[in-house]
């Protein structure tokens, strides 16, 4: 879907946010801040796919 296609942009945005949020310019600290953003983004994509698949199974076929 849309969010899966925007994955690359979100990774860049996560690292930019990590650079803005952290008080130092250390790449390790920026990665430590960006990492959870990326993990949560991927988790959201995964959960939305699971929910969509589950709702398709419950819906009866229309003939």
C-alpha positions as CSV (number, residue, x, y, z in Angstrom):
1,X,0.0,0.0,0.0
2,X,0.8,3.6,0.3
3,X,2.9,3.4,3.4
4,X,5.0,0.5,2.2
5,X,5.8,2.6,-1.0
6,X,6.9,5.5,1.2
7,X,9.3,3.4,3.3
8,X,12.5,5.1,1.9
9,X,11.2,8.6,2.6
10,X,10.2,7.6,6.1
11,X,13.7,6.3,6.8
12,X,15.2,9.6,5.7
13,X,12.7,11.5,7.8
14,X,13.4,9.3,10.8
15,X,17.1,10.2,10.6
16,X,16.4,13.9,10.2
17,X,14.1,13.8,13.2
18,X,16.8,11.9,15.1
19,X,19.3,14.7,14.2
20,X,16.8,17.4,15.3
21,X,15.8,15.7,18.6
22,X,19.3,14.7,19.8
23,X,21.4,17.5,21.3
24,X,24.6,16.1,19.8
25,X,25.6,15.4,16.2
26,X,26.8,11.9,17.0
27,X,25.4,9.4,14.4
28,X,25.1,6.7,17.0
29,X,22.7,8.8,19.1
30,X,20.8,9.8,15.9
31,X,20.4,6.1,15.0
32,X,19.2,5.2,18.5
33,X,16.5,7.8,18.1
34,X,15.6,6.9,14.5
35,X,15.6,3.2,15.1
36,X,12.4,3.1,17.2
37,X,10.7,5.4,14.6
38,X,11.5,2.9,11.8
39,X,10.5,-0.1,13.9
40,X,7.1,1.5,14.8
41,X,6.5,2.4,11.2
42,X,7.2,-1.1,10.0
43,X,5.0,-2.5,12.8
44,X,2.2,-0.3,11.7
45,X,2.5,-1.5,8.1
46,X,2.5,-5.1,9.3
47,X,-0.5,-4.7,11.6
48,X,-2.5,-2.9,8.9
49,X,-1.8,-5.8,6.5
50,X,-2.9,-8.4,9.0
51,X,-6.1,-6.4,9.8
52,X,-6.9,-6.1,6.1
53,X,-6.3,-9.8,5.5
54,X,-8.5,-10.7,8.5
55,X,-11.3,-8.5,7.3
56,X,-11.2,-10.0,3.8
57,X,-11.6,-13.5,5.4
58,X,-14.6,-12.5,7.4
59,X,-16.4,-10.9,4.5
60,X,-18.6,-13.3,2.5
61,X,-18.0,-13.6,-1.2
62,X,-20.5,-11.7,-3.3
63,X,-21.8,-13.6,-6.3
